[in-house]
Amino acid sequence: MRWHLSIILAALVLLNTPALTQPTGSIGVYWDQNGFEPDPNWVYDEAPLVYEGYVVVFVEDIVTGAAFGLVDYRNDTTLLNMEYPVGLQIGDAWSGGVEAGFTNPMFGFLDTPLIVGRLALINDVYPNWARIEVEVLPHPDYGAVVYADGEAHLVHLHPQPVTNDTLSFGDLKLLFR
């Protein structure tokens, strides 16, 4: 009887695990809190005035802080707001880099996305779609993107490139064949 319960519990865990998981030890800017949407244009039905993005870390660890920089290679948006989890922030992610220490540790187990930053960008070309290409950069003091684990050790993260893909109409038609 016990093995039946084990099978049922294993099935429930598998059913509740996200189908799309990101590489462990990665960080990227996504346009949904789950870290599934790398392109803001897929999130909205029509061009928004403000785009909301999330700096998401995927690790199987405890996270007590992070250090990184951000850059937007396009000129279609202006930064409206940048927020971090409650704690201490030194620097600016958009001007060199930020070191953020969190008051409450985050637990990144079982593919849980950890939001270490939230950004809001104003669409400067509204009502048209903004072209956004935000990338996570290494913090200059560390020469890498890092997070602090539960024992205050610095661990390197691998930035995930997040870009808007430009497709020709022929490429788009191939998606539906």
N, C-alpha and C positions, 0 to 999 in steps of 0.2 A: 504493500500500500504506500510506503514511503517513496518508492521510486516514481509512482504516479504523481505524487505531489511535486517531486523534483522536476519532472518533465513539464508540468503545468507552470511552475514558477519560471523555468527557463524560457518557455514560450511567451509568457507575459513580458519578461525582460526584453526579448527579441522584438516583440511587437511594439514596445514603447521606446525602442532605440531609434534615433533618426535614420532615415534611409540614406540621406546625403551627409557624409561626414567629411570634414576637411582634414588635411594632413596634421598629425599630432606634432606639436612644436612649431606651429605656424601662427602668423599674425597677418591680418589684412583688413582693408576697409570694405565693408559690405553695406548694403542698403536695406537690410532687414536684421532684426535682432538675433535670428538664428544662424546668421552667417552663411546663408545659402545663395543670396543674390549679389553677384559681383558687379552687376550693371544696373544703375538706377533706372534706366529706361524700361526695364522689364517689370518694375514694381508698380509703375503708374499707368493709368489708362490714357491720360493726357498730360501735357507738360505742366509740372507744378511750379509754383512761385518759389517754394523753398524745398530743397532736397534734404532729407535727414539720413545721415550715415552713421555707421558704428565701426569703431576699431575693435575687432574681435580677435581674441587669442584662443587657440585650441591646444590645450596641454592636459596630460593626465597627472595633475599636480595641484598643490596649493599655491596660489598667487597672492603675494602681499604688496606688489608694486610692479611698475614697468617703466622702461625708458625707451623712447622712440621719437622720430620726427615724422612730419607729413609734408607732402608737396602735391600741388595740383598743377599738372603740366598744361592745362587749357586755361583760357581766359574768359570762359562763359559764366563764371560764378564768382561771388564774393563771400568770404567767410562771415557768417552772421554770429555764430556762437560755437564754442568748444567747451564741453563739460567732461569731467573725470569723476570716477567714484569718490566718495567722501574720503578726505585725507589731505595730504600735503602735496602740492605741485610746485616744482621749481622749473622755471623756463616756459617756453612756448613751443608746442609741437610744430607750428607753422614757421617758426623763426629759429632754426637751429635744432631744437629738441626739447622734450619735456621729461622730467623725472617725476613720476607720480607714485607716492606711497599711500596705500589704502588703509583706512582705519579698521575696516573689517576684511579679513582674508576671503578670497574667492576660492571655490572648490571646483576644479575643472575635470572631474572624473566622469566617465561614461559619455564622452563626446559632448559635454556641456560647453556651450559657447560662453566665453567670459568677455564681457564688454568693459574694456579699459579706457574707452573714450567715446564720446558722442558728439557728432558735428552737424551743424546746420549750414547749408550753403544757399545763398540767394541766387536765383536764376536771373542773370543780367540780360539775357536775350529773350525773356518771356514776351509773348506767348509761345515762342519756339522752344524746342528742346535744347537744353544746355548740354554741351559736350564736357564730360567730366572724366578726368584721368588722375585719380588720387593714388599716390603710392606711399607706402610706409618706408621711411629711411632710417639708417642707423643713427643712434644718438652719438654726437661727436665725442663725448667724454669716454665712451666705451668702445667706439668703433664698430658697434653692432646694435641690433635691437635685442634688448634683454628684458627678462622679468626676474623678480625676486621670489624664490620659493619659500616654503614654510619655515626653513631654517636660515633665511636671509642669504642664501647663495644666489649668485647671479647666473642665469641660464640663458643661453643664446636662443633666439627665435629666428625662424626663416620667413621673411616677408613674402607674401603671395601677391604677385602682380594683379592689379585690378584695373582693367581698361574697358572702354567701350569699343566693341568690335565694329568695324565698318564693313558692311556686306553689300555686294552688288545685288541687283534684283535677281540675277541668275543664281547667286549663292543662296539667296533667300528661298527661291523656288526649290532648290535641292533639299532643303530642310523638310519639305513636305512630300517628298517622293517616297 
